[in-house]
Amino acid sequence: MDIRLSDLDWSLVQAFLAVAEGGSLSAAARALGASQPTLGRQIRTLETQLKADLFHRQPRGFTLTQTGAELVAPARTMRDAMQQIALTAAGQQASLAGAVRISASVAVAADHMPAIIARIRTEEPEIEIELVPTDDSQNLLYREADIAVRMYRPTQLDLVTKHLGDLELGTYAAGSYLKRRGMPRTLDEMMTHDFVGYDRSQMIIDGFRAAGINVGPEFFKTRCDHHVTYWELVRAGCGIGFAQAVVGDNDPAVERVKLGFPLPSLPIWLTAHEAMRQTPRIRRVWDMLEDGLRPLVS
């Protein structure tokens, strides 16, 4: 391959990497927010410049040729370098005005973030807030989020983290459910009741097993992974379920149920990339998130 570095267009390499990692034009288009025809043209252009085939075109997607496979690692290195340039430049911005993208778990986003964001918008109207409710980890290194509120300690390098405390969890049931089934008084009684659990997530099952109670998915007669819907199922009387104590104790539709064994707590960590942490608007939003979340934890 005989190509000068000045001829190598990052957008072409980015397209190549997205297809290589996604396995198809459609997956790459979703990842980059581009059209499939555009990505197809970019791949062909790069192949022409490199005078090499990078993919085998197959009915069910794209597979890498040997040349393509050898280029994935340097392409990722190039992506990391481009991202570092963008992070460094963004970290030097002096203006308070602009957008801050916050990633938070669905539970925290629904239960706590609206009031905090309303305060940010009131006190700092020049700051725009983009809230991403997700239980998937957002990659701070690639600016998928500027600040993440996470329920575990991040371990990536180049991240600034702060443990705000731990959220107490509780066990609850709707008044309508308890009127129908009665309040369980012992662990044996509790195990005869209906429980609301998660669908694909193992979190609640793991909690039971950690307490020495071996249950499987079938133990939970109603199952849902989406936090907001999960809590509404509990409130509607589908069975006994779990929630942050600060939420359940303040909801008149439910009563706390003594489970018979202790529940783990949920840690809250604020996280940002160190290159972005001192950007004025990100620093301000970080401080206001800390002020808003800290009273909720122990």
LINRAZI-V394394 format. One record per pair of residues at least 24 apart in sequence whose C-alpha atoms are under 8 Angstrom apart, sorted by sequence separation. I is the first residue (numbers start at 1). J is the second residue. If there is no record, write none. Layout:
# LINRAZI-V394394
i = <I;I>
j = <J;J>
This chain:
# LINRAZI-V394394
i = <15;109;195;196;197;199;201;195;196;197;198;199;200;16;194;195;196;197;198;199;15;16;100;102;104;106;194;195;196;197;198;15;98;99;100;101;102;103;104;105;106;196;197;97;98;99;100;101;102;103;104;105;106;12;96;97;98;99;100;101;102;103;104;105;11;12;96;97;99;101;103;104;105;198;12;13;197;12;196;103;24;25;24;25;196;23;24;196;23;23;20;103;196;19;20;101;102;103;195;196;20;101;102;103;104;105;194;195;196;197;100;101;102;103;104;105;194;195;196;3;100;101;102;103;104;105;193;194;195;3;100;102;193;2;1;1;211;246;1;211;20;17;87;207;207;17;83;17;83;174;176;177;14;173;174;176;177;13;172;173;174;175;177;174;173;14;174;173;174;173;172;173;171;172;190;171;172;171;172;170;171;187;169;170;184;185;187;169;170;183;186;169;170;168;169;172;167;168;167;168;170;175;174;175;174;175;173;174;172;173;172;173;172;173;171;172;170;171;170;171;171;170;169;169;168;169;168;169;167;168;166;167;166;167;166;167;165;166;164;165;163;164;165;163;164;163;164;162;163;161;162;161;162;161;160;161;159;160;159;160;152;159;160;151;152;154;158;159;151;152;153;158;150;151;152;154;158;160;110;150;151;149;150;106;107;149;150;106;107;148;149;150;106;148;149;147;148;147;148;147;146;147;164;146;164;165;167;168;146;164;167;168;166;167;140;141;165;166;140;164;165;147;111;146;147;127;120;120;116;116;116;100;112;100;98;91;96;97;91;94;95;96;100;90;91;93;94;95;88;91;92;93;87;88;91;87;90>
j = <39;133;219;220;221;223;225;220;221;222;223;224;225;42;220;221;222;223;224;225;42;43;127;129;131;133;221;222;223;224;225;43;126;127;128;129;130;131;132;133;134;224;225;126;127;128;129;130;131;132;133;134;135;42;126;127;128;129;130;131;132;133;134;135;42;43;127;128;130;132;134;135;136;230;45;46;230;46;230;138;60;61;61;62;233;61;62;234;62;63;62;145;238;62;63;144;145;146;238;239;64;145;146;147;148;149;238;239;240;241;145;146;147;148;149;150;239;240;241;49;146;147;148;149;150;151;239;240;241;50;147;149;240;50;50;51;261;296;52;262;72;72;143;263;264;75;141;76;142;234;236;237;75;234;235;237;238;75;234;235;236;237;239;237;237;79;239;239;240;240;240;241;240;241;259;241;242;242;243;242;243;259;242;243;257;258;260;243;244;257;260;244;245;244;245;248;244;245;245;246;248;253;253;254;254;255;254;255;254;255;255;256;256;257;256;257;256;257;257;258;259;263;263;264;264;265;265;266;265;266;265;266;266;267;267;268;267;268;267;268;267;268;269;268;269;269;270;269;270;269;270;270;271;271;271;272;271;272;272;273;266;273;274;266;267;269;273;274;267;268;269;274;267;268;269;271;275;277;228;268;269;268;269;226;227;269;270;227;228;269;270;271;228;270;271;270;271;271;272;272;272;273;290;273;293;294;296;297;276;294;297;298;297;298;272;273;297;298;273;297;298;282;247;282;286;281;285;288;288;289;292;281;293;282;281;275;280;281;276;279;280;281;285;276;277;279;280;281;275;278;279;280;275;276;279;276;279>
